[in-house]
Amino acid sequence: MKPRRCLRQLSTGEAVRLLNYRCNHGACRQRCSHFQGPVAMHPQYPTPLVPESKSHLLPSPTEVLHCYHFTLFHCTTLNASSTTMRFLVLDLLGHQIVKLFASWLSLARRRKKVRDTGKVSSTLDILDNRTGRQYNIPILNNAIDAKYLQAISADGDNHVKTRPVDGLRVLDPGFQSTAVTKSRITYVEGVKGTIQYRMYSIEDLFEYHDFEEVAHLLIWGALPSLERKLSLRNALNEGLKPPALVTETIGRFPADAPPFSMVLAGLAAYAASDPNSIPTAANRPGMYQGDDVGVIDEALVRTISSMAAIVALVYCRQRNRVISAPDPQASFVCNVLLMMGFVDDETNKPKRTVVESLERLWILYCDHEMTNSTAAFLHVASTLADPISCCSAYVASGNGPLHAGAVDLAYKALVQLGTPDNVPGMIADVKAKKYRLFGYGHRIYRTVDPRTKFIKAMLKESEEHGRQNPLLAVALEIDRIASTDPYFTSRNLQANADLYGSFVYMALGFEPDIVAAMMMLSRMPGVMAHWRETRVEQRCPLWRPQQVYIGCDAQNISASKDY
């Protein structure tokens, strides 16, 4: 018989599932208006838990009280004496209810934003002054479905046009107010400055979990058991050995070639080395349609491993060293360091402190909602292309100066400044619009990026171990001025987490030229989670944006002599 854990040993997520329990006991069914059965029995715990599909819902205060009600009425289920039952009740009240009440108070106001209840919260009335017709459009999760705009037309009767272009279109340059999909993966609250992966806050995941566990959470929606975690680790490690074609391709680049160029070439070589994974080459157009979940899961694991192997190869090529073989028993992050040759001279293995620091840093970067690079990946993936080919768009996007490439540019600017004494002159140039400040500001956040506090704490730890980068003082001086100067505060210009994260990489011993590629690698679980969601759950159609034509009407060329 498996040992039963005390309720104080339950994780927050497990306690949430417990408190979401709807009573199904005959003796108390009449007293409980929250009856919803049947309930699932978790194999490890004697307590009935709600099905996993409902585990993301937070308990209301009423449900917390019903949990107390449930505990009193289920002595037979818990197989406990009355004395033990009283202890369990006190234990639950003392350690879980208080914690969950705090979670409920902080998240209750945004429940409608993170839950698709299927109910219309409000409607939007539109009066078309061209025709005099009025339209009533439902608002769900603070959004309207664009299909309702297709019914708004200047001619004909009030009906949905057969072609979307015949209806009203929304012009949104840069997709600043356009949502392309629904998602349950990550929620970024830019005003309050909070991030959650699935149902867990990033604070809890950073503190109590490792990268493999968080990757599993993002992709499959739940924290893994030890068995599932080891299974994922083995699958990732099996794909870390690069094919000869990939090694040869990256090896032909000069050592000082831009790392992103080598990564793109490596991805192309990976795809070419396995033509059966390419739908058109394998004559399987529906391979990644989502009908076979096993194919999707196998492909996404292979893609993460391939990206890791490519980054390790690029790092080794830049330093004219041979890539090392992965350790089948080591963690994914440990193997990335091992393959790069980032090891201790005495043990010939990665230092435990470096592995742990990188694990924590990668948890912060695992996902960040619908970023430009994630959207680029999904845009290509909507054509049902293979995920490794889609990664080419993902990497190319990340290389841009307005995305991950900004970190590279920001670091080069810090090198040019040299010391904090030169910061005031640079700030004056920024105000005069003579200089663009890369690495500062973020479209989403209207307050401090919640990841920054963890990264600063990691930098403090590295400082205590004597691994501080002298350029960090320059960045901190810019941050100090930006946090008090009205020019910056009015524009919400603060150092973003990516810039500070680059200093953590360099404190661990990484050179600046590989940092952006490492950041792209750390984001892979989140990208794969979004890909899996759009293919398996959402079944998103082909992404084919519209345009608003503002050119001239067609003319009869034969009637014109001015050409």
C-alpha positions in Angstrom: 0.0 0.0 0.0 1.4 3.4 -0.9 2.0 5.8 2.0 -0.5 8.5 2.4 1.0 12.0 2.6 -0.1 14.5 5.2 -2.3 17.3 3.6 0.4 19.8 4.5 2.7 18.0 2.0 0.3 18.5 -0.9 1.5 21.0 -3.5 -0.6 24.1 -4.2 -1.8 22.6 -7.4 -2.9 19.4 -5.7 -4.7 21.4 -3.0 -6.5 23.4 -5.6 -7.7 20.2 -7.2 -8.8 19.0 -3.8 -10.7 22.2 -3.0 -12.4 22.1 -6.4 -13.9 18.8 -5.4 -17.7 18.7 -5.8 -19.3 16.4 -3.2 -20.6 13.1 -4.5 -21.5 11.4 -1.3 -25.0 10.4 -0.8 -25.2 11.4 2.8 -24.3 15.0 2.1 -25.7 15.4 -1.5 -28.8 17.2 -0.1 -26.7 19.7 1.8 -24.3 20.4 -1.1 -25.4 22.4 -4.1 -22.1 21.9 -5.8 -22.6 18.3 -6.8 -20.9 17.3 -10.0 -20.0 13.7 -10.6 -18.4 11.5 -11.2 -15.0 12.3 -9.6 -11.7 10.8 -10.4 -9.6 8.9 -7.8 -5.9 9.8 -8.0 -3.8 6.7 -7.7 -1.3 8.3 -5.2 -3.7 10.0 -2.9 -6.8 8.7 -1.0 -8.6 12.0 -1.6 -10.9 12.3 -4.5 -9.7 14.9 -7.0 -11.4 16.6 -9.8 -10.6 15.6 -13.4 -7.5 17.1 -14.8 -9.5 19.0 -17.4 -11.0 21.1 -14.5 -7.9 21.4 -12.3 -7.1 24.8 -13.7 -10.2 26.3 -12.0 -9.6 28.2 -8.8 -11.9 27.5 -5.8 -14.3 30.1 -4.6 -14.6 30.8 -0.9 -17.8 28.8 -0.9 -15.9 25.8 -2.4 -13.3 26.1 0.3 -16.0 25.8 2.9 -17.4 22.8 1.0 -14.0 21.2 1.3 -14.3 21.4 5.0 -17.8 19.9 4.7 -16.4 17.2 2.4 -13.6 16.3 4.9 -16.1 15.7 7.7 -18.4 13.4 5.7 -15.7 11.2 4.1 -14.2 9.3 6.9 -14.8 6.1 5.1 -13.0 7.3 1.9 -10.0 8.5 3.9 -10.1 5.4 6.1 -9.2 7.4 9.1 -10.2 7.5 12.7 -12.1 10.5 14.2 -8.9 11.7 15.9 -7.0 11.5 12.7 -9.8 13.2 10.9 -9.7 16.2 13.3 -5.9 16.4 12.7 -6.5 16.4 8.9 -9.1 19.1 9.2 -6.9 21.3 11.3 -3.9 20.6 9.0 -5.9 21.5 5.9 -7.3 24.7 7.5 -3.9 25.7 8.8 -1.8 25.2 5.7 -3.9 25.0 2.6 -7.1 27.2 3.0 -5.1 30.3 4.0 -2.8 29.8 1.0 -5.6 29.2 -1.4 -7.7 32.1 -0.1 -4.7 34.3 -0.9 -4.5 32.8 -4.4 -8.2 33.3 -4.8 -8.1 36.9 -3.8 -5.2 37.8 -6.1 -6.6 35.9 -9.1 -10.4 36.1 -8.8 -10.6 39.5 -10.6 -9.1 38.0 -13.7 -10.8 34.6 -13.8 -12.9 35.5 -16.8 -9.7 36.4 -18.6 -8.0 33.1 -18.1 -11.1 30.8 -18.3 -13.3 30.3 -21.3 -16.6 29.7 -19.6 -18.5 29.6 -22.8 -20.9 32.3 -21.6 -21.2 35.7 -23.2 -20.1 38.3 -20.6 -21.4 41.3 -22.6 -22.2 42.5 -26.1 -21.1 45.2 -28.5 -23.7 47.2 -30.5 -22.5 48.5 -33.8 -24.5 51.0 -35.9 -23.4 51.1 -39.6 -24.2 54.6 -40.7 -23.7 53.5 -44.3 -26.7 51.3 -44.3 -28.5 52.1 -41.0 -28.3 48.5 -39.9 -27.4 47.6 -36.3 -25.3 44.6 -35.3 -25.1 43.0 -31.8 -21.8 41.2 -31.4 -21.0 39.0 -28.3 -17.9 39.8 -26.2 -16.2 36.8 -24.7 -13.0 37.0 -22.7 -12.8 40.7 -23.5 -12.6 39.9 -27.2 -14.9 39.7 -30.2 -14.8 37.0 -32.9 -13.8 38.5 -36.3 -16.3 36.3 -38.1 -19.1 38.6 -36.8 -17.5 41.6 -38.7 -17.9 39.6 -41.9 -21.6 40.2 -41.7 -21.1 44.0 -41.8 -21.3 45.0 -45.4 -22.4 48.1 -47.3 -24.5 46.3 -49.8 -27.0 43.4 -49.9 -29.0 42.0 -47.1 -27.9 41.4 -43.6 -26.1 38.1 -44.0 -22.6 36.7 -43.7 -20.8 37.0 -46.9 -19.4 33.9 -48.5 -16.0 35.5 -48.8 -14.4 37.1 -45.7 -13.0 40.0 -47.8 -16.5 41.2 -48.6 -17.2 42.0 -45.0 -15.8 44.7 -42.8 -12.1 44.3 -42.1 -9.9 45.5 -39.2 -6.7 47.4 -40.0 -4.2 46.6 -37.2 -0.6 47.3 -38.4 1.7 45.2 -36.2 -1.1 43.1 -34.7 -1.1 45.4 -31.7 -4.8 44.6 -30.8 -5.3 41.3 -32.7 -5.5 37.9 -31.1 -4.8 35.0 -33.5 -5.7 32.1 -31.2 -7.0 31.1 -27.9 -4.6 29.5 -25.4 -4.4 28.0 -21.9 -0.7 27.9 -21.7 0.7 31.2 -20.4 -0.9 34.4 -19.0 1.0 37.6 -18.8 -0.7 40.4 -16.8 1.3 43.4 -18.1 -0.4 46.0 -15.9 0.1 44.2 -12.6 3.3 42.5 -13.7 2.6 38.8 -13.2 3.2 35.7 -15.2 1.6 32.2 -14.9 2.3 29.0 -16.7 -0.9 27.0 -16.9 -2.3 27.3 -13.3 1.0 28.0 -11.6 2.6 31.3 -10.9 6.1 31.7 -12.2 7.3 32.4 -8.6 6.3 28.9 -7.5 7.8 27.3 -10.5 11.1 29.2 -10.2 11.3 28.3 -6.5 10.3 24.6 -6.4 10.6 23.0 -9.9 13.3 22.3 -12.6 13.3 23.0 -16.3 12.1 19.5 -17.4 9.1 19.7 -15.1 8.2 23.2 -16.3 8.6 22.1 -19.9 6.3 19.1 -19.3 3.8 21.5 -17.7 3.8 23.9 -20.6 3.5 21.2 -23.3 1.1 18.7 -21.7 -0.7 20.9 -19.1 0.4 19.2 -15.9 3.5 18.8 -13.7 4.9 15.3 -14.4 5.3 12.4 -12.1 8.9 11.2 -11.6 8.2 8.4 -14.2 6.9 10.9 -16.8 9.8 13.3 -16.1 12.4 10.6 -16.6 10.6 9.4 -19.8 10.7 13.0 -21.1 14.4 13.2 -20.2 15.3 10.0 -22.0 13.4 11.1 -25.1 15.2 14.4 -25.2 18.6 12.9 -24.6 18.1 10.3 -27.4 17.7 13.1 -29.9 20.8 15.1 -28.8 23.3 13.3 -31.1 23.4 15.4 -34.3 23.4 13.7 -37.7 26.7 13.8 -39.7 25.2 16.1 -42.2 24.4 18.7 -39.5 27.9 18.5 -38.0 29.5 18.8 -41.4 27.3 21.8 -42.4 28.1 23.8 -39.3 31.7 22.8 -39.5 32.1 24.5 -42.9 31.3 27.9 -41.5 34.2 30.1 -40.4 34.5 30.3 -36.6 33.6 34.0 -36.6 30.4 33.6 -38.6 27.2 35.1 -37.0 25.8 32.4 -34.8 22.2 32.8 -36.1 23.4 32.1 -39.6 24.9 28.8 -38.4 21.8 27.9 -36.5 19.6 28.4 -39.6 22.0 26.3 -41.7 21.9 23.6 -39.0 18.1 23.5 -39.0 18.1 23.1 -42.8 20.6 20.3 -42.6 18.5 18.6 -39.8 15.4 18.7 -42.0 17.3 17.4 -45.0 18.8 14.5 -43.0 15.3 13.2 -42.2 13.1 13.7 -45.3 10.4 11.4 -43.8 9.6 14.1 -41.3 8.7 16.6 -44.1 5.1 16.1 -45.2 5.6 16.9 -48.8 8.8 14.8 -49.1 7.1 11.9 -47.4 3.9 12.4 -49.3 1.9 12.7 -46.1 0.2 16.1 -46.2 -1.7 15.5 -43.0 1.2 14.3 -40.9 1.0 17.3 -38.6 -2.7 18.0 -38.9 -3.2 16.8 -35.3 -5.1 13.6 -35.9 -2.3 11.5 -34.5 -1.2 13.0 -31.2 1.7 10.6 -31.0 3.3 12.0 -34.1 3.0 15.5 -32.8 4.5 14.6 -29.4 7.4 12.7 -31.0 8.1 15.6 -33.4 8.1 18.3 -30.8 10.5 16.4 -28.6 12.8 15.8 -31.6 12.7 19.5 -32.4 13.7 20.6 -28.9 16.6 18.1 -29.0 17.6 19.2 -32.5 17.7 22.8 -31.5 19.9 22.0 -28.5 22.3 20.0 -30.6 22.6 22.8 -33.1 23.3 25.5 -30.5 26.0 23.2 -28.9 27.6 22.6 -32.3 27.6 26.4 -33.0 29.2 27.1 -29.7 31.9 24.5 -30.3 32.5 25.7 -33.9 33.1 29.2 -32.6 35.8 27.9 -30.3 37.3 25.2 -32.7 36.4 22.4 -30.4 34.7 19.0 -30.9 31.2 18.5 -29.5 31.0 16.1 -26.6 28.6 13.2 -26.4 25.6 13.5 -24.1 25.2 11.5 -20.9 22.0 9.4 -21.2 21.4 9.7 -17.4 22.0 13.5 -17.1 19.3 16.1 -17.2 18.6 18.0 -20.4 20.2 21.2 -19.3 23.2 19.3 -17.9 23.6 17.6 -21.3 23.5 20.9 -23.2 26.4 22.2 -21.1 28.2 18.9 -21.4 28.0 18.9 -25.2 29.2 22.5 -25.4 32.3 21.5 -23.4 31.2 23.7 -20.6 32.6 21.5 -17.8 34.8 21.5 -14.8 38.4 20.8 -15.5 38.7 18.3 -12.7 35.5 16.3 -13.0 34.9 16.8 -16.7 31.3 17.4 -15.9 29.2 20.6 -15.7 29.3 22.3 -12.3 26.2 21.7 -10.3 25.9 25.4 -9.5 26.0 26.3 -13.2 23.4 23.6 -14.0 21.0 24.8 -11.3 21.4 28.5 -12.3 20.8 27.7 -15.9 17.7 25.6 -15.0 16.2 28.5 -13.0 17.0 31.1 -15.7 15.4 28.9 -18.4 12.3 28.5 -16.4 11.9 32.3 -16.6 12.3 32.2 -20.3 10.3 29.1 -21.1 7.4 31.0 -22.6 6.0 34.5 -22.8 2.7 34.2 -24.6 2.4 35.1 -28.3 5.8 36.7 -29.0 6.9 37.7 -32.5 9.1 34.6 -32.9 6.4 32.3 -31.6 3.9 33.8 -34.0 6.4 33.4 -36.8 6.7 29.7 -36.0 3.0 29.2 -35.8 2.4 31.2 -39.0 4.6 28.7 -40.9 3.2 25.8 -39.0 -0.3 26.7 -40.1 0.7 25.4 -43.5 1.3 22.0 -41.9 5.0 22.3 -42.4 7.3 20.2 -40.2 8.4 21.8 -36.9 12.1 21.9 -37.6 11.4 23.9 -40.8 9.1 26.2 -38.8 12.0 26.8 -36.4 13.8 28.6 -39.2 11.2 31.3 -39.1 11.4 31.3 -35.3 15.1 31.8 -35.3 15.1 34.4 -38.1 12.6 36.4 -36.1 14.6 36.2 -33.0 17.7 37.6 -34.8 15.9 40.9 -35.5 17.0 44.0 -33.7 13.5 44.5 -32.2 13.4 41.0 -30.7 16.2 38.9 -29.2 18.7 40.7 -31.4 18.1 43.8 -29.2 20.0 42.1 -26.4 23.1 41.7 -28.6 22.9 45.4 -29.6 22.3 46.5 -26.0 25.4 44.7 -24.9 27.5 46.2 -27.6 26.3 49.6 -26.6 27.3 48.9 -23.0 30.8 48.0 -24.3 31.0 51.3 -26.1 30.0 53.2 -23.0 32.6 51.4 -20.9 32.0 53.0 -17.5 29.0 54.4 -15.6 30.5 57.9 -16.0 29.5 57.9 -19.7 25.9 57.1 -19.1 24.6 60.7 -18.6 25.9 61.7 -22.0 24.2 58.7 -23.6 20.9 59.5 -21.8 21.0 63.1 -23.2 21.5 61.6 -26.7 18.5 59.3 -26.2 16.3 62.3 -25.2 17.5 64.2 -28.2 16.6 61.2 -30.4 20.1 60.9 -31.5 20.5 57.4 -30.1 18.2 54.5 -29.7 18.3 52.6 -26.4 18.0 48.9 -27.2 17.1 46.4 -24.4 14.8 48.8 -22.6 11.0 49.0 -22.7 8.5 46.2 -23.5 5.2 46.3 -25.4 3.4 44.2 -22.8 4.5 45.5 -19.5 3.3 48.8 -17.9 5.3 48.0 -14.8 8.4 46.1 -13.9 8.8 42.7 -15.6 8.2 40.2 -12.9 11.1 38.1 -14.0 13.6 40.9 -13.3 13.5 40.5 -9.6 14.6 36.8 -9.8 17.3 37.6 -12.3 18.7 40.4 -10.1 18.8 38.0 -7.2 20.8 35.6 -9.4 23.2 38.4 -10.3 23.6 39.1 -6.6 24.5 35.5 -6.0 27.1 35.6 -8.8 28.5 38.8 -7.3 29.0 37.1 -4.0 30.9 34.4 -5.8 33.1 36.9 -7.6 31.6 36.3 -11.0 30.3 39.8 -11.7 30.5 41.4 -15.1 31.9 45.0 -14.9 29.4 46.2 -17.6 26.6 45.4 -15.2 27.4 48.6 -13.4 26.8 50.5 -16.6 23.4 48.8 -17.1 22.4 49.4 -13.5 23.3 53.1 -13.8 21.1 53.4 -16.9 18.3 51.6 -15.0 18.7 53.9 -12.1 18.3 57.0 -14.2 15.5 55.5 -16.3 13.5 54.6 -13.2 13.5 58.3 -12.0 13.7 60.4 -15.1 10.2 61.5 -16.3 11.2 61.0 -20.0 11.6 57.3 -19.3 9.0 56.8 -16.7 6.3 58.4 -18.9 7.2 55.9 -21.6 7.6 52.9 -19.3 11.2 52.4 -20.5 12.9 50.0 -18.1 15.5 47.4 -18.6 13.8 44.2 -19.8 14.5 40.8 -18.4 16.4 39.6 -21.5 19.1 42.3 -21.0 19.6 41.4 -17.3 19.5 37.7 -18.2 22.4 38.2 -20.6 24.5 39.2 -17.5 23.6 36.0 -15.8 24.8 34.0 -18.8 28.1 35.9 -18.7 28.4 35.5 -15.0 28.1 31.8 -15.5 31.0 32.0 -18.1 29.2 32.3 -21.4 30.5 34.7 -24.0 28.1 37.4 -25.4 28.0 35.9 -28.9 26.1 32.8 -27.9 23.6 34.4 -25.4 20.8 35.2 -27.9 21.0 31.6 -29.3 20.8 30.2 -25.8 17.7 32.4 -25.1 16.1 31.0 -28.2 16.8 27.5 -27.0 15.3 28.1 -23.6 12.0 29.3 -25.2 11.6 26.0 -27.2 9.3 24.2 -24.8 6.9 27.2 -24.9 7.0 27.3 -28.7 6.3 23.6 -28.9 3.5 23.9 -26.4 1.8 26.5 -28.6 2.4 24.4 -31.7 0.8 21.4 -30.0 -2.1 23.4 -28.8 -2.9 24.9 -32.2 -2.6 21.5 -33.9 -4.2 19.1 -31.4 -6.7 21.3 -29.5 -7.4 24.4 -31.6 -7.1 22.9 -35.1 -6.2 26.4 -36.3 -6.7 27.0 -40.0 -4.1 28.4 -42.4 -3.0 31.9 -41.3 -3.7 34.1 -44.2 -4.0 37.8 -43.1 -5.9 40.3 -45.2 -4.7 43.8 -46.4 -6.4 47.1 -47.1 -5.6 48.1 -50.7 -5.0 51.9 -51.0 -3.5 52.0 -54.5 -5.1 53.3 -57.7 -7.9 51.5 -59.6 -6.8 49.5 -62.7 -6.6 51.5 -65.9 -6.8 50.6 -69.6 -3.2 50.7 -70.7 -4.1 50.9 -74.4 -6.0 54.1 -73.7 -3.1 55.8 -72.0 0.0 57.2 -73.7 1.8 58.2 -70.6 4.0 55.2 -70.1 
